[in-house]
């Protein structure tokens, strides 16, 4: 049965959170700051790490666990560009921006609007 058949809109939250969006949980190895990788969401595409190898690393163990993370936050304009590019190339929305800087959000809105925790859609 589709959402329209059972009377719902079809786009409601089905997470059991009462319709509220849950805040993404940060992978524990992320450096504190605005850029992060959501816990449990990395699918090992390695594209973000390729864009910002100085900022990002990956964790792996002997099991099937592989997870990228921000090992440090950008400090220069060039590093900020690489961090934004890492968010943009992430294929599953795991690489995220969690602050409210309008300039960064504007840049991410072009290709990765859903990866901004506090962004707007234009």
Secondary structure in CASP SS format (residue, H / E / C, confidence):
PFRMAT SS
TARGET T0000
AUTHOR 0000-0000-0000
METHOD secondary structure of the structure
MODEL  1
X C 1.00
X C 1.00
X C 1.00
X C 1.00
X C 1.00
X C 1.00
X C 1.00
X C 1.00
X C 1.00
X C 1.00
X C 1.00
X C 1.00
X C 1.00
X C 1.00
X C 1.00
X C 1.00
X C 1.00
X C 1.00
X C 1.00
X C 1.00
X C 1.00
X C 1.00
X C 1.00
X C 1.00
X C 1.00
X E 1.00
X C 1.00
X C 1.00
X C 1.00
X C 1.00
X C 1.00
X C 1.00
X C 1.00
X C 1.00
X E 1.00
X E 1.00
X E 1.00
X E 1.00
X C 1.00
X C 1.00
X C 1.00
X C 1.00
X C 1.00
X C 1.00
X C 1.00
X C 1.00
X H 1.00
X H 1.00
X H 1.00
X H 1.00
X H 1.00
X C 1.00
X C 1.00
X C 1.00
X C 1.00
X E 1.00
X E 1.00
X E 1.00
X E 1.00
X E 1.00
X C 1.00
X C 1.00
X C 1.00
X C 1.00
X C 1.00
X E 1.00
X E 1.00
X E 1.00
X E 1.00
X E 1.00
X C 1.00
X C 1.00
X C 1.00
X C 1.00
X C 1.00
X C 1.00
X H 1.00
X H 1.00
X H 1.00
X H 1.00
X H 1.00
X H 1.00
X H 1.00
X H 1.00
X H 1.00
X H 1.00
X H 1.00
X H 1.00
X H 1.00
X C 1.00
X C 1.00
X C 1.00
X C 1.00
X C 1.00
X E 1.00
X E 1.00
X E 1.00
X C 1.00
X C 1.00
X C 1.00
X C 1.00
X H 1.00
X H 1.00
X H 1.00
X H 1.00
X H 1.00
X H 1.00
X H 1.00
X H 1.00
X H 1.00
X H 1.00
X C 1.00
X H 1.00
X H 1.00
X H 1.00
X E 1.00
X C 1.00
X C 1.00
X C 1.00
X C 1.00
X C 1.00
X C 1.00
END
